[in-house]
Amino acid sequence: MATWQREYLLEHAVETGLGDGDGLRHLLALGGWKSVTSVELDARRAAAVLEHVGEVCTILVGDSTQHVGELASSLGGPALWWLDAHYDGGGLPLAAEVRAIMQARDVRGDAFILDDCRIYGQPCASGPLPAGYERGDAQAFLDVEAALRRVLRVSYDRRDEGYLVALPGGRRTA
Ligand SMILES: C[S@@+](CC[C@H](N)C(=O)[O-])C[C@H]1O[C@@H](n2cnc3c(N)ncnc32)[C@H](O)[C@@H]1O
């Protein structure tokens, strides 16, 4: 992630699905961002994490699909979008998130990490989902992948639950 931040001059980091804050802490530890924002549906989780990370970032409470469009149009420079919101009452907002971001902004300078791709099956499937996990809409995922592929370089990392990574076409210079 540090390499992408440097190579593509990423200025803003947005995470959807704060959870217990591990991803947010990782982003904050990297440093160098003009802004770091996380969106979490569960207000109690958001409050618990905010207590530990302090005021150096913004945690928005609510449905990510309602927030990312506005973030996408208001953030000026290139952004990292780490999309990790799912379940716990929020369903599977990934496709709607990507659509909202791409409608609001030219993403050719941005980077995306779509986390836990295994939920959506192929091309990231590697075994059954853990008990209680609902399978996502594979076609909606492939539509998202195709939309990203039209403007960014898409690859997969099969570690953990699988990541789709979409990066700009070339290194940027300041
Ligand atoms: C897998 S956890 C996130 C883990 C976290 N990113 C990390 O790296 O530790 C998923 C989180 O997404 C949240 N969530 C689910 N649907 C959401 C939605 N539509 N908008 C915002 N957050 C959502 C859940 O409440 C849960 O906290």
The ligand as an SDF file (V2000), in Angstrom:
LIG
                    3D

 27 29  0  0  0  0  0  0  0  0999 V2000
  -15.1360   -7.0370    7.5400 C   0  0  0  0  0  0  0  0  0  0  0  0
  -15.6410   -5.7590    8.6140 S   0  0  0  0  0  0  0  0  0  0  0  0
  -14.4730   -4.4960    8.2430 C   0  0  0  0  0  0  0  0  0  0  0  0
  -13.0910   -4.7890    8.7440 C   0  0  0  0  0  0  0  0  0  0  0  0
  -12.1470   -3.6120    8.6960 C   0  0  0  0  0  0  0  0  0  0  0  0
  -12.1320   -2.9380    7.4100 N   0  0  0  0  0  0  0  0  0  0  0  0
  -10.7400   -4.0420    9.0610 C   0  0  0  0  0  0  0  0  0  0  0  0
   -9.8430   -3.9900    8.2000 O   0  0  0  0  0  0  0  0  0  0  0  0
  -10.5180   -4.4130   10.1990 O   0  0  0  0  0  0  0  0  0  0  0  0
  -17.0830   -5.1750    7.8090 C   0  0  0  0  0  0  0  0  0  0  0  0
  -17.7440   -3.9460    8.4390 C   0  0  0  0  0  0  0  0  0  0  0  0
  -18.5960   -3.3620    7.4550 O   0  0  0  0  0  0  0  0  0  0  0  0
  -19.6780   -2.7690    8.1270 C   0  0  0  0  0  0  0  0  0  0  0  0
  -20.7410   -2.5450    7.1320 N   0  0  0  0  0  0  0  0  0  0  0  0
  -21.5410   -3.4700    6.5550 C   0  0  0  0  0  0  0  0  0  0  0  0
  -22.3390   -2.8970    5.6520 N   0  0  0  0  0  0  0  0  0  0  0  0
  -22.0310   -1.5700    5.6320 C   0  0  0  0  0  0  0  0  0  0  0  0
  -22.5080   -0.4660    4.8940 C   0  0  0  0  0  0  0  0  0  0  0  0
  -23.4740   -0.5950    3.9700 N   0  0  0  0  0  0  0  0  0  0  0  0
  -21.9600    0.7500    5.1510 N   0  0  0  0  0  0  0  0  0  0  0  0
  -20.9820    0.8960    6.0750 C   0  0  0  0  0  0  0  0  0  0  0  0
  -20.4790   -0.1210    6.8030 N   0  0  0  0  0  0  0  0  0  0  0  0
  -21.0000   -1.3380    6.5830 C   0  0  0  0  0  0  0  0  0  0  0  0
  -20.0180   -3.7360    9.2170 C   0  0  0  0  0  0  0  0  0  0  0  0
  -20.7530   -3.1270   10.2500 O   0  0  0  0  0  0  0  0  0  0  0  0
  -18.6100   -4.2020    9.6570 C   0  0  0  0  0  0  0  0  0  0  0  0
  -18.1500   -3.4370   10.7380 O   0  0  0  0  0  0  0  0  0  0  0  0
  1  2  1  0
  2  3  1  0
  2 10  1  0
  3  4  1  0
  4  5  1  0
  5  6  1  0
  5  7  1  0
  7  8  2  0
  7  9  1  0
 10 11  1  0
 11 12  1  0
 11 26  1  0
 12 13  1  0
 13 14  1  0
 13 24  1  0
 14 15  1  0
 14 23  1  0
 15 16  2  0
 16 17  1  0
 17 18  1  0
 17 23  2  0
 18 19  1  0
 18 20  2  0
 20 21  1  0
 21 22  2  0
 22 23  1  0
 24 25  1  0
 24 26  1  0
 26 27  1  0
M  CHG  2   2   1   9  -1
M  END
$$$$
